[in-house]
């Protein structure tokens, strides 16, 4: 794709002086010209102007593709904002305009601060240069002096951890090696604004963790971060706010859990329902997706207890359900091993999470699932009824009713948590959700006065102290 639009006075990366904002996007639109045949480019360049002078103002040898349409949002300094949407929604185009590598068709982008961006694997790298030479090239593009790059080169080389390949041509690199080096340069440029576009998905788990750890450190220093990912859990865990794009339109912005929930509902909806759900998201008609705590939370009930109980007021108002495709989940709940329904749980005890699924049509290769999440939406763990599609239930007849039960041990520390329920099957030769309910149930883990556990998960860590020399003093 290419754009042949002439801008009268484009404004890119205009500084926002003395402003609490890092980024302001106003009325931003981007149109690409799509040519069906190569000769049409030449016709547009040579023939169209002649016909225009002859009074033919509507001569076009291309089709217009609007990648972005009237996008408006602001990002405060120090804020981490996630951008989510399916392929082709305009995410990468938006980031390229913010970085100044693309010109907008209309609208304005104002930026305040040094930007370091990972838009594509090895973007900004010359494939014929060595890794070392590209460090200096990319560092210069990011605004570092040669002396600053000299001072940081050792740390960049260590973070990338590509060994002797640092002195090999980049065209010999794997995609993982290229992104390692690109990320190492970007995060060592002391960015005031860091932009990451799905670049970390190619790294192995250890490198991904190292990257996310460094992103968190940059965030703690007060940098602004724009983060694009298809992984909703990463958006929820990393971001203060999220933006949902679809087909060039900005559908909604808000709390990450809300935005990701709406995106997933639209993504897994039947094709004939997606436009309806899309309109509901725009109008705000869907459930908020905000994990609101019950009126009587832990702060008002701090006393430790050894008894489970059921609190009728402890129920989420953030439930989002996918459109069903021949199955529907109902009556989710947690029960003791003796069959008593509870939602105030005691750490260390076993429970059963139950729900019922009604099937309205014949379903193939059916699996059932559960997921436990924090208030912020971070996914803690769950399970499926079969490890693979091949081991799923081969067929479930229309009219069938299946009672699903997952037994689990509560290993969470005191707090409020939320549950998902899902049923998958084969549709159009791929596994998809036949029905899914997010935040369909909530439970509270009761506090304990003698608990040594910290953070969220209790790994039953047992401390042992042995004094080799000296004595214990009070």
C-alpha positions as CSV (number, residue, x, y, z in Angstrom):
1,X,0.0,0.0,0.0
2,X,1.1,3.5,-0.6
3,X,-0.3,7.0,-0.1
4,X,-0.1,9.7,-2.8
5,X,-2.0,12.3,-0.9
6,X,-0.4,15.7,-0.8
7,X,-0.7,17.4,2.6
8,X,-0.9,21.2,2.6
9,X,0.8,21.6,5.9
10,X,1.2,18.3,7.8
11,X,2.1,18.5,11.5
12,X,4.0,15.5,12.9
13,X,5.3,15.0,16.4
14,X,4.5,18.6,17.3
15,X,5.9,19.3,20.8
16,X,3.4,19.8,23.5
17,X,5.3,22.4,25.5
18,X,4.8,22.7,29.3
19,X,1.9,20.2,29.1
20,X,1.0,17.3,31.4
21,X,0.2,15.3,28.2
22,X,2.8,13.1,26.4
23,X,0.6,12.5,23.3
24,X,-2.5,14.2,21.9
25,X,-4.2,12.7,18.8
26,X,-6.8,15.0,17.3
27,X,-9.1,14.1,14.4
28,X,-6.5,11.7,13.0
29,X,-7.3,10.0,9.7
30,X,-5.2,8.0,7.2
31,X,-6.1,7.0,3.7
32,X,-4.0,4.7,1.5
33,X,-4.4,4.5,-2.3
34,X,-4.8,1.0,-3.6
35,X,-3.8,0.3,-7.2
36,X,-5.1,-2.9,-8.9
37,X,-2.4,-2.7,-11.6
38,X,1.1,-1.1,-11.6
39,X,0.3,1.0,-14.7
40,X,-2.5,2.8,-12.7
41,X,0.2,4.5,-10.6
42,X,1.7,6.0,-13.7
43,X,-1.8,7.0,-14.9
44,X,-2.6,8.7,-11.6
45,X,0.8,10.5,-11.7
46,X,0.6,11.7,-15.4
47,X,-2.9,11.3,-16.8
48,X,-5.0,12.4,-13.8
49,X,-3.5,15.9,-13.6
50,X,-4.1,16.5,-17.3
51,X,-7.7,15.4,-17.0
52,X,-8.1,17.6,-14.0
53,X,-7.0,20.6,-15.9
54,X,-9.6,19.7,-18.5
55,X,-12.3,19.9,-15.9
56,X,-12.4,16.2,-14.9
57,X,-12.1,16.5,-11.1
58,X,-13.2,13.0,-10.3
59,X,-10.5,11.1,-12.1
60,X,-9.0,8.3,-9.8
61,X,-7.1,5.3,-10.9
62,X,-7.1,3.9,-7.3
63,X,-9.3,2.7,-4.6
64,X,-9.3,4.5,-1.2
65,X,-8.6,2.5,1.9
66,X,-9.1,4.4,5.2
67,X,-6.9,2.8,7.7
68,X,-7.8,5.3,10.4
69,X,-10.9,7.5,10.7
70,X,-11.1,10.5,13.0
71,X,-9.2,9.1,15.9
72,X,-9.1,11.2,19.1
73,X,-7.4,10.5,22.4
74,X,-4.8,11.8,24.9
75,X,-2.1,10.1,26.9
76,X,-0.9,11.7,30.1
77,X,2.8,11.7,31.0
78,X,3.7,8.5,32.9
79,X,0.6,6.7,31.7
80,X,0.7,3.2,30.1
81,X,-1.9,2.8,27.4
82,X,-2.7,-0.5,25.6
83,X,-4.1,-0.6,22.1
84,X,-5.9,-3.7,21.1
85,X,-7.8,-4.8,18.0
86,X,-7.8,-7.5,15.3
87,X,-5.4,-7.6,12.4
88,X,-6.2,-4.7,10.0
89,X,-7.8,-2.5,12.6
90,X,-5.2,0.3,12.2
91,X,-3.0,-0.2,15.3
92,X,0.3,-0.2,13.5
93,X,-0.7,2.7,11.2
94,X,-1.6,4.7,14.3
95,X,1.7,4.1,15.9
96,X,3.7,4.8,12.8
97,X,2.0,8.2,12.5
98,X,2.7,9.0,16.2
99,X,6.4,8.1,15.6
100,X,6.5,10.3,12.5
101,X,7.3,7.5,10.0
102,X,3.9,8.0,8.2
103,X,2.1,11.2,7.4
104,X,-1.6,11.6,8.2
105,X,-4.2,12.4,5.6
106,X,-6.0,14.6,8.2
107,X,-5.7,15.5,11.8
108,X,-2.9,16.3,14.1
109,X,-0.5,14.4,16.4
110,X,1.3,16.3,19.2
111,X,4.2,14.6,21.1
112,X,6.1,15.8,24.1
113,X,9.2,13.7,24.8
114,X,11.9,11.4,23.2
115,X,10.3,8.4,21.5
116,X,11.8,5.0,21.3
117,X,9.7,2.6,19.2
118,X,9.7,-1.0,18.3
119,X,7.2,-1.0,15.4
120,X,8.5,-3.9,13.3
121,X,11.3,-6.5,13.7
122,X,14.6,-4.7,13.3
123,X,12.9,-1.5,12.0
124,X,15.5,1.1,11.5
125,X,18.2,-1.6,10.9
126,X,20.3,-1.7,7.8
127,X,20.5,-5.4,6.9
128,X,24.0,-5.0,5.4
129,X,25.4,-3.5,8.5
130,X,26.6,-5.5,11.5
131,X,24.7,-5.5,14.7
132,X,27.3,-3.2,16.2
133,X,27.0,-0.7,13.4
134,X,23.2,-0.8,13.7
135,X,23.4,-0.1,17.4
136,X,25.1,3.2,16.5
137,X,22.7,3.8,13.6
138,X,19.6,3.2,15.7
139,X,20.9,5.0,18.7
140,X,21.5,8.1,16.6
141,X,18.0,7.9,15.2
142,X,16.7,7.8,18.8
143,X,18.6,11.0,19.5
144,X,21.7,9.6,21.3
145,X,25.2,11.1,20.7
146,X,28.0,8.8,19.8
147,X,29.5,9.3,23.3
148,X,26.2,8.3,24.9
149,X,26.1,5.1,22.7
150,X,29.7,4.3,23.6
151,X,28.8,4.6,27.3
152,X,25.8,2.3,26.9
153,X,27.1,-0.2,24.4
154,X,28.2,-2.8,27.0
155,X,24.7,-2.8,28.6
156,X,23.0,-3.0,25.1
157,X,25.2,-5.9,24.1
158,X,24.6,-7.8,27.4
159,X,20.8,-7.3,27.2
160,X,20.6,-8.5,23.6
161,X,22.7,-11.5,24.5
162,X,23.3,-12.5,20.9
163,X,27.0,-13.4,21.4
164,X,29.4,-13.1,18.4
165,X,26.5,-12.2,16.1
166,X,26.9,-8.6,17.3
167,X,29.6,-8.3,14.6
168,X,27.7,-10.2,11.9
169,X,25.4,-8.6,9.3
170,X,21.9,-8.2,10.5
171,X,20.5,-10.0,7.4
172,X,21.9,-13.2,8.8
173,X,19.9,-12.8,12.0
174,X,16.8,-14.7,13.0
175,X,13.7,-12.7,13.8
176,X,14.3,-13.3,17.5
177,X,17.9,-12.0,17.3
178,X,16.8,-8.9,15.5
179,X,14.1,-8.0,18.0
180,X,16.5,-8.7,20.9
181,X,18.9,-6.1,19.6
182,X,16.2,-3.6,18.6
183,X,14.7,-3.8,22.1
184,X,18.1,-3.5,23.8
185,X,18.8,-0.3,21.9
186,X,15.3,1.1,22.5
187,X,15.2,0.6,26.3
188,X,18.7,2.0,26.7
189,X,17.9,5.2,25.0
190,X,16.2,6.5,28.2
191,X,12.9,7.0,26.3
192,X,10.3,9.4,27.7
193,X,7.8,7.6,25.5
194,X,8.2,3.9,24.7
195,X,6.1,2.4,21.9
196,X,6.0,-1.4,21.5
197,X,4.0,-3.0,18.7
198,X,3.8,-6.8,19.2
199,X,7.6,-7.0,18.8
200,X,8.1,-9.1,22.0
201,X,5.9,-12.0,20.8
202,X,8.8,-13.6,18.9
203,X,11.2,-14.0,21.9
204,X,11.5,-17.0,24.1
205,X,9.9,-16.9,27.6
206,X,13.0,-15.9,29.4
207,X,13.7,-13.0,27.1
208,X,10.0,-11.9,27.2
209,X,10.2,-11.8,31.0
210,X,13.4,-9.8,30.8
211,X,11.7,-7.3,28.5
212,X,8.5,-7.0,30.5
213,X,10.7,-6.5,33.6
214,X,12.6,-3.7,31.9
215,X,9.4,-2.1,30.6
216,X,8.1,-2.1,34.2
217,X,11.3,-0.4,35.4
218,X,11.0,2.3,32.6
219,X,7.4,2.7,33.7
220,X,8.4,3.2,37.3
221,X,10.7,6.0,36.2
222,X,7.7,7.9,34.9
223,X,8.0,7.1,31.1
224,X,4.9,7.0,29.0
225,X,4.2,3.6,27.3
226,X,2.0,2.7,24.3
227,X,1.7,-1.0,24.1
228,X,0.1,-3.0,21.3
229,X,-0.7,-6.6,21.8
230,X,-3.3,-9.3,20.8
231,X,-2.8,-10.8,24.3
232,X,-5.6,-9.4,26.4
233,X,-3.9,-10.6,29.6
234,X,-0.8,-8.5,28.8
235,X,-2.9,-5.4,28.2
236,X,-4.7,-5.9,31.5
237,X,-1.6,-6.5,33.6
238,X,0.6,-3.8,32.1
239,X,-1.7,-0.9,31.2
240,X,-3.6,1.8,33.1
241,X,-6.0,2.3,30.2
242,X,-6.8,0.6,26.9
243,X,-8.1,1.6,23.5
244,X,-10.1,-0.6,21.1
245,X,-9.7,-0.1,17.4
246,X,-11.7,-1.9,14.7
247,X,-11.6,-1.3,10.9
248,X,-9.9,2.1,11.5
249,X,-12.5,3.3,14.0
250,X,-11.8,3.9,17.7
251,X,-14.7,2.0,19.3
252,X,-14.0,2.7,23.0
253,X,-11.4,3.5,25.6
254,X,-11.4,2.8,29.3
255,X,-10.2,0.4,31.9
256,X,-8.2,-2.4,30.4
257,X,-10.4,-5.2,31.7
258,X,-13.5,-3.5,30.2
259,X,-12.0,-2.9,26.8
260,X,-10.4,-6.3,26.5
261,X,-13.7,-8.0,27.5
262,X,-15.6,-6.1,24.9
263,X,-13.0,-6.9,22.3
264,X,-13.1,-10.6,23.0
265,X,-16.9,-10.6,22.9
266,X,-16.9,-9.0,19.5
267,X,-14.0,-11.2,18.3
268,X,-15.8,-14.5,19.2
269,X,-19.3,-13.5,18.1
270,X,-21.0,-15.1,15.1
271,X,-20.3,-13.1,11.9
272,X,-23.9,-12.0,11.6
273,X,-23.8,-10.6,15.2
274,X,-20.5,-8.7,15.1
275,X,-21.9,-5.5,13.6
276,X,-24.5,-5.4,16.4
277,X,-22.0,-6.0,19.1
278,X,-19.7,-3.4,17.5
279,X,-22.5,-0.8,17.7
280,X,-23.2,-1.8,21.3
281,X,-19.6,-1.2,22.2
282,X,-19.6,2.3,20.6
283,X,-22.9,3.2,22.3
284,X,-21.7,1.9,25.7
285,X,-24.6,-0.5,25.9
286,X,-22.5,-3.5,26.9
287,X,-21.7,-4.3,30.5
288,X,-19.0,-2.1,31.8
289,X,-16.6,-5.0,32.5
290,X,-15.4,-3.2,35.6
291,X,-14.7,-5.6,38.4
292,X,-16.5,-3.8,41.1
293,X,-16.0,-5.1,44.6
294,X,-19.0,-6.0,46.7
295,X,-20.3,-3.5,49.2
296,X,-18.9,-5.5,52.1
297,X,-15.3,-6.0,51.2
298,X,-12.3,-7.3,53.2
299,X,-11.7,-4.0,54.8
300,X,-15.0,-4.1,56.5
301,X,-14.6,-7.8,57.5
302,X,-11.0,-8.1,58.7
303,X,-11.5,-10.8,61.3
304,X,-9.9,-14.2,60.5
305,X,-12.3,-17.1,60.2
306,X,-12.1,-20.9,59.7
307,X,-15.6,-21.3,58.3
308,X,-16.8,-21.0,54.7
309,X,-20.0,-19.1,54.0
310,X,-22.1,-17.7,51.3
311,X,-22.6,-14.0,50.8
312,X,-25.5,-13.2,48.4
313,X,-24.1,-9.7,47.9
314,X,-20.8,-11.0,46.6
315,X,-21.5,-11.1,42.9
316,X,-19.8,-9.4,40.0
317,X,-21.5,-6.6,38.1
318,X,-18.8,-7.0,35.4
319,X,-20.1,-10.1,33.6
320,X,-19.7,-10.2,29.9
321,X,-21.0,-13.1,27.8
322,X,-20.0,-14.1,24.3
323,X,-22.7,-14.8,21.7
324,X,-23.6,-18.4,22.0
325,X,-23.0,-20.8,19.1
326,X,-25.2,-23.7,20.1
327,X,-24.4,-23.9,23.8
328,X,-25.2,-21.8,26.9
329,X,-23.6,-21.7,30.4
330,X,-25.9,-21.3,33.4
331,X,-25.8,-21.6,37.2
332,X,-22.1,-21.2,38.0
333,X,-21.1,-21.5,41.6
334,X,-18.5,-22.8,44.1
335,X,-19.3,-25.6,46.5
336,X,-17.6,-27.3,49.4
337,X,-16.7,-31.0,49.1
338,X,-19.9,-31.8,50.9
339,X,-22.0,-29.9,48.4
340,X,-22.7,-26.6,50.3
341,X,-22.6,-23.5,48.1
342,X,-20.1,-20.9,49.3
343,X,-18.2,-17.8,48.1
344,X,-16.2,-17.0,51.2
345,X,-13.4,-19.5,51.0
346,X,-10.6,-20.6,53.4
347,X,-7.1,-20.9,52.1
348,X,-5.8,-24.4,51.7
349,X,-9.2,-26.2,51.4
350,X,-10.6,-28.0,48.4
351,X,-13.7,-26.8,46.5
352,X,-15.7,-27.6,43.5
353,X,-16.5,-25.0,40.8
354,X,-19.7,-26.1,39.0
355,X,-21.8,-24.9,36.1
356,X,-24.3,-26.4,33.6
357,X,-24.2,-26.2,29.8
358,X,-27.3,-26.6,27.7
359,X,-26.7,-27.5,24.0
360,X,-29.2,-26.4,21.4
361,X,-27.4,-28.0,18.4
362,X,-25.1,-30.9,17.6
363,X,-21.6,-29.9,18.7
364,X,-18.3,-31.5,17.8
365,X,-15.1,-32.0,19.9
366,X,-16.4,-30.3,23.0
367,X,-14.2,-29.1,25.9
368,X,-15.1,-27.2,29.0
369,X,-12.9,-24.7,30.9
370,X,-12.5,-22.4,33.9
371,X,-10.3,-19.5,34.7
372,X,-9.5,-17.6,38.0
373,X,-8.6,-13.9,37.7
374,X,-7.7,-11.0,40.0
375,X,-9.7,-7.8,40.4
376,X,-7.5,-6.2,37.8
377,X,-8.2,-9.0,35.3
378,X,-4.8,-10.8,35.6
379,X,-5.2,-14.4,34.8
380,X,-4.0,-16.6,37.7
381,X,-4.8,-20.1,36.4
382,X,-7.5,-22.5,35.3
383,X,-8.1,-25.8,33.5
384,X,-9.8,-27.5,30.6
385,X,-11.7,-30.8,30.6
386,X,-9.4,-32.3,28.0
387,X,-5.8,-31.5,27.3
388,X,-6.2,-31.5,23.5
389,X,-8.9,-31.2,20.9
390,X,-8.4,-34.9,19.9
391,X,-9.3,-36.0,23.5
392,X,-12.4,-33.8,23.7
393,X,-15.9,-35.1,23.7
394,X,-16.4,-36.3,20.1
395,X,-20.1,-35.3,19.8
396,X,-22.7,-33.7,22.1
397,X,-26.2,-33.9,20.8
398,X,-28.7,-31.1,20.6
399,X,-30.9,-31.0,23.7
400,X,-28.1,-32.4,25.9
401,X,-27.5,-30.9,29.3
402,X,-24.0,-31.3,30.8
403,X,-23.1,-30.6,34.5
404,X,-19.4,-29.5,34.6
405,X,-17.3,-29.6,37.7
406,X,-13.7,-28.6,38.4
407,X,-12.2,-29.5,41.8
408,X,-9.5,-27.2,43.0
409,X,-7.4,-26.3,46.1
410,X,-7.6,-22.7,47.2
411,X,-4.0,-21.5,47.2
412,X,-4.7,-17.8,47.1
413,X,-4.1,-15.2,49.8
414,X,-6.8,-13.0,51.2
415,X,-8.7,-11.0,48.6
416,X,-11.5,-11.1,46.0
417,X,-11.2,-13.1,42.8
418,X,-13.3,-13.7,39.7
419,X,-14.2,-16.8,37.7
420,X,-14.7,-17.4,33.9
421,X,-16.5,-20.4,32.4
422,X,-16.2,-21.6,28.8
423,X,-17.2,-24.3,26.4
424,X,-15.4,-24.8,23.1
425,X,-16.1,-26.9,20.0
426,X,-15.4,-27.2,16.3
427,X,-17.0,-24.5,14.1
428,X,-15.9,-24.0,10.5
429,X,-13.1,-26.6,11.1
430,X,-11.5,-24.6,13.9
431,X,-11.9,-24.7,17.6
432,X,-13.8,-21.7,18.9
433,X,-15.9,-20.8,21.9
434,X,-19.5,-22.1,21.7
435,X,-20.2,-19.9,24.7
436,X,-18.1,-18.1,27.3
437,X,-18.9,-16.0,30.3
438,X,-16.3,-13.6,31.8
439,X,-16.6,-12.7,35.5
440,X,-19.5,-15.0,35.8
441,X,-18.9,-15.6,39.6
442,X,-16.8,-14.1,42.4
443,X,-15.3,-15.4,45.6
444,X,-13.5,-14.0,48.6
445,X,-10.5,-15.7,50.3
446,X,-10.8,-15.0,54.0
447,X,-7.9,-13.4,55.9
448,X,-5.8,-15.4,58.3
449,X,-3.9,-13.9,61.2
450,X,-1.1,-16.4,61.1
451,X,-0.5,-16.5,57.4
452,X,3.1,-16.0,56.3
453,X,2.2,-15.8,52.6
454,X,2.7,-12.6,50.6
455,X,1.4,-11.5,47.2
456,X,-1.4,-13.4,45.5
457,X,-0.5,-17.2,45.4
458,X,0.4,-19.1,48.5
459,X,3.1,-21.6,47.6
460,X,3.2,-22.9,51.2
461,X,6.8,-21.5,51.6
462,X,8.2,-22.6,55.0
463,X,11.0,-20.4,56.4
464,X,13.9,-21.9,58.3
465,X,16.5,-19.8,60.2
466,X,19.8,-21.2,61.3
467,X,22.3,-19.0,63.1
468,X,25.9,-20.2,62.3
469,X,27.4,-17.6,64.6
470,X,26.1,-15.3,67.2
471,X,22.8,-15.5,69.1
472,X,19.3,-14.1,68.4
473,X,18.6,-10.9,70.2
474,X,15.4,-9.1,70.6
